[in-house]
Structures are given as structure tokens and as C-alpha cells.
Amino acid sequence: MQKRTVQRGRPVGSTTYEPEPALAFGLAVRAARMEQGMAQEELASLAEIERSHMGKIERGEHMPTLALILRIAGALNRSAADLIAVTEDNLRSGPKT
């Protein structure tokens, strides 16, 4: 019996980006930021990322890593669980742009 080879990585052309969860998370971040009266630039600075990157996250154009979610939550003085819970609510209720 011949050993099967395992191809590492994603297949060509595939992506891990899913627009619905990315947008739902972005809306959760934006709502939390605005609730605190915080500018996007200030949040980005506290989370130690570029303002343009924060904008992409809030618009749902980028899916942040777990490490980045934790930094954003910390900058908002919230738990990552709270942001994820709001994200799940956003997914259930549909986008509110």
C-alpha cells in the first residue's frame, strides 16, 4: 500500500475570508467605539495597529486574527467574549449598516 501524500496549505484560489462574520465583527467594534465616544484613530493607536487597518476591520473588509481581536477588546476595555457575543447577535439579526 502506497503512502498518501498530504498537501500542506490551502488549495490554490481558496480563502479563509468570510464577509458575513467580518462585517458583523466590524459592526460590533464600531458600536463599542462610538458608545465610548472614541475616534477610530485613537482606538487604532491603543490597539497598536494602523488607522486604515482599523477602518478595514470596521467595514468588514478584513477578518482579524485572535491576537488582534484581543488587542482591540483590550483597547475598548471590553472582553473579547463581549465583542464576539455582539458579533453573534449581529449575525443572527442580519446587517445593520
N, C-alpha and C positions, 0 to 999 in steps of 0.2 A: 504494500500500500504506500502510495506516494504522499509525502507530507504536503499539506496545503500551505500556500504562502499567504501571508496576511499583508495586505497593502495598508500602509500607515497613512493617516491623514484623511481629509475629506475627499470625496470624488471631485474631479475637475468640474467647476461650474456650480458646485453646491455652496450653500451659505448657512450660517447659523443665525443670521439676522431674521427676526420675525417682527413685522411692523406693528401688529396689534399690541403685544406686550411692551414694546419700546415706547409707543405713543402713550399707553396707559401709565407707564412709569414716569414718563416726561411730564404728564399732566399732574401726577402726584407731587413731583418735585416742585413744579411751578406753583401749585396751590399752596404748598408748605412755605415756599419762599415768599410769596405775596402776602400770606397770612401774617408773616413776621415783618412785612414792610422792608424786605431786604432786596437790594438791587442784584441783578444777575451777576454783575462783575464782582460784587462783594462775596456772593456765595462761591463763585469760581475760585476766588482768592483763598477763601477759608478751606475749600476742598483741595486746593493746590493743583488746579487744572486751568487751562486756558478758557477765557470767557467764551470764545467761539465754540469750544467743545461743549461747554455747559449749554449753550444755545441749541446745539445739535441734539443733546440729550433731552432737553425740554420739548423740542419739536418732534421727538420720536425718530430722529434720523440716525441715532446711534444707540446701540444696546451696551450699556456699561457693564464692566466686569464686577464681580462680587467685591473686590477690593475697592473699586471706585464707588459702588453703592454704599459701602461702609463709610467712606470718607465724606460723601455727600450727606448721609444721615447725620454724621457727627457734626458737620458744619451747620446743619439745621437744628442741632440739639434735639434730635429725634432718634429713635431706634430704627435700624434697618427693617425690623419686623413691622413697624408702623407704616413705613413707606411701601412695603410690599403689600400690607393689608389694604391700603388705599389703592394700590395698583390693581389688586384683585377686584375690589369694588368697581373700579373704572372699567375693567374688562367685562364684568357682569352687566353693568348698566349701559355699556356702549360709549363711544367717544363723545365728549362734550367740548368741542373746540370753540 
